[in-house]
Amino acid sequence: MKILVLGSSAEGGFPQWNCRCRMCEGYRRGEMAGAARTQSSVAVSEDGDRWVLVNASPDLAQQISANPCLHPQGGPRDSPIAAVVLTDSQLHSVAGLLSLGASARLEVFATPLVFEDLTAELPLLGVLENYCAVHWHMLPVAGGAPAAAFHIPGFSHLAFHAVAVPAAAPPHARQRGDLVGSAIALHVQDLRNGQRFFFSPALAEVGEAELHWLRDADCVMVDGTFWDEHELRDAGLGARSASELGHLPQSRHGGRAGMIDVLGGIAAPRKILTHVNNSNPILDERGAQRRALAAQGIEVAHDGMVIEL
């Protein structure tokens, strides 16, 4: 199995176009060691030829251009992108679907709640159907069904599971609150060698259910949005905390364990943070926070990162 990180930033990218925080300005001035990042998305393949996108960020056209394996390979109109799996209906997870409007046929996998959002409050489905044939595949994660196995045609060696995770609903969502199926993680197993990948760019809490899936993976790539609970407030960027925005920060807050603690309790050989907010000091590759992660064997995803399992 091959995993390609298309984008590793939270909403807005890095540096964020309208932000003058310490991290964004430090990067623009060349005063910090780091790399620009587009908005979070990965692609998964069993052979390096055909790919499944996991989320379609607003930067998708740029991400495709930057990765030759996603360029057209066959006739005059062709793409190695076979399907898209959506983990939620956040704008930065779905806006890139519009870039795929020139497809002959678009295969999209989503839960009922995400499907509802994208046909009602953010009606991308209706828009896309005017440009291409859209085939929506329902992932039955809802109500009392917190996980579901599913198959993507053409990927016979990969077994997929959609797993409900706690996360904040998008501002446009019709149904509010932490409802089963409003956000999912993706668990992928390569049936040829048993290797397993767990991807969850948004994760508000890690309980026993989430730990079960994290422990069942050889590579985990999870929510790396914030370092501190009150990072935005301290940077002068807003009053809402990491918890209020639906993210578990890396560092402890009060008696609440952080993502570093969570990852320290699992045995996966690869532990990677993604969906990194522009305010997060782990963007500084020479900073103390980055050294703290490295000491725990935790990596930070970057655009163009390739993982083979």
Stockholm file with secondary structure:
# STOCKHOLM 1.0

chainA/1-309         MKILVLGSSAEGGFPQWNCRCRMCEGYRRGEMAGAARTQSSVAVSEDGDRWVLVNASPDLAQQISANPCLHPQGGPRDSPIAAVVLTDSQLHSVAGLLSLGASARLEVFATPLVFEDLTAELPLLGVLENYCAVHWHMLPVAGGAPAAAFHIPGFSHLAFHAVAVPAAAPPHARQRGDLVGSAIALHVQDLRNGQRFFFSPALAEVGEAELHWLRDADCVMVDGTFWDEHELRDAGLGARSASELGHLPQSRHGGRAGMIDVLGGIAAPRKILTHVNNSNPILDERGAQRRALAAQGIEVAHDGMVIEL
#=GR chainA/1-309 SS CEEEEEECBCTTTBTTTTCCSHHHHHHHTTCSCCCCBCBCEEEEESSSSSEEEECCCTTHHHHHHHCGGGSCCSSSSCCSEEEEECSCCCHHHHGGGGGGTTCSEEEEEECHHHHHHHHTTSCHHHHHTTTSEEEEEECCCBTTBCEEEECCTTCTTEEEEEEECCCCCCTTCSSCSSCTTSSEEEEEEETTTCCEEEEESCCSCCCHHHHHHHHTCSEEEEECCCSSTTHHHHTTSCSCCTTTTTCCCSSCBTTBCCHHHHHHTCCCSEEEEESBCTTCGGGSTTSHHHHHHHHTTEEECCTTCEEEC
#=GC SS_cons         CEEEEEECBCTTTBTTTTCCSHHHHHHHTTCSCCCCBCBCEEEEESSSSSEEEECCCTTHHHHHHHCGGGSCCSSSSCCSEEEEECSCCCHHHHGGGGGGTTCSEEEEEECHHHHHHHHTTSCHHHHHTTTSEEEEEECCCBTTBCEEEECCTTCTTEEEEEEECCCCCCTTCSSCSSCTTSSEEEEEEETTTCCEEEEESCCSCCCHHHHHHHHTCSEEEEECCCSSTTHHHHTTSCSCCTTTTTCCCSSCBTTBCCHHHHHHTCCCSEEEEESBCTTCGGGSTTSHHHHHHHHTTEEECCTTCEEEC
//
